[in-house]
């Protein structure tokens, strides 16, 4: 099993380190050329969604990535990755890959002073650590999108078919529950 | 709780990695920077090249001006306070800045003490020109480090010198025997735990960016290949002929910093780079402020 980690900007190395702990191979995707490799799953990391969205377009990777996801490639987006996958973002925010039936709210908890850490249940598996950094949340999950976690009434993890998103950053903590859940989606 | 806040602040720096943080002086410049792909902006009244030209005492920017920039963009906004000026830092925290740069670019307010950054909830980034400075700032509570370089010069030589110095000291500490670390802590004037962390992890305990003198896509690629985790660009963008194009080119060069063919394309037709000053021609070495 091989996972491609989008490495245009942000915390991609942290995802690779967790995958390594789980004995899953991974590689970094920085260009159109990298997309030609064969891989079983894609992770879109945290960072700035405006930067990653712009680079996806300008490095001519946007359609390739979107097609792969629509053709069934399993994808997991954290924070900025959630925003890249959302069909709608509240306000006048520019949307990106528009593949997932969710409406996201960007910078939903405000500036850095609003960043926080908590623990909450994920997918009925167990309580896990959740780190939110200038995070979004999901205001609405439509169609067959399934809510996997909420924090204080806000949706923070959703799965729809081959797509998984979390508003928090499991790659910043030691717990591997979410990544194991994603790897199981690939089987 | 205090410790948790520090972790969250280090985490924000992790999200900035692989990105470019740009100096901006107006909401309009901030929007240009955001559209060009900046992962954060540094709001300041005068960019370093102009501070250098103007001379005199340089202070924290007008909060109104900073707020204007906060309203103009959705990416994180940073601002600078003077070294040791904790009251300026309190003001920046009060307007909910995302990161404070306790910066040698401004005139130092204290020639002995830096700010006790552990007393704040907002994160701090600090400049360093070697490992000792970096670890001293971290022990004071900095959650991100950048090389000092020499701001406002467009000359990369000092940033290169500082990054090489840090990386070679990290390699040296990694190779020491355990019982030699105590003396190293004494020599660097830093807590033993931080030296131990560097020894075990072969890196700083926080994210480390390059800053000071980056003017071209190749400059940015050079710093990334030397081990920077991202790049600050100050005067290099808005002192150049075509800021939007140069900014976008530097962003792409940081993502694909080993792709020389791409960087060649990015370097074409960028217009005039900032003029630049050589270090021998400088009257004030900002990097010598705050050790």
Interface residues (C-beta under 8 A of the other chain):
Chain A: X7 X8 X9 X10 X11 X12 X13 X14 X30 X31 X46 X47 X48 X50 X51 X54 X55 X58 X59 X79 X80 X93 X106 X107 X110 X111 X112 X113 X115 X116 X117 X131 X133 X134 X169 X172
Chain B: X4 X7 X8 X9 X11 X12 X14 X15 X16 X17 X18 X19 X34 X35 X37 X38 X39 X40 X70 X74 X75 X76 X93 X96 X97 X98 X99 X121 X122 X123 X248 X251 X252 X254 X255 X256 X259 X262
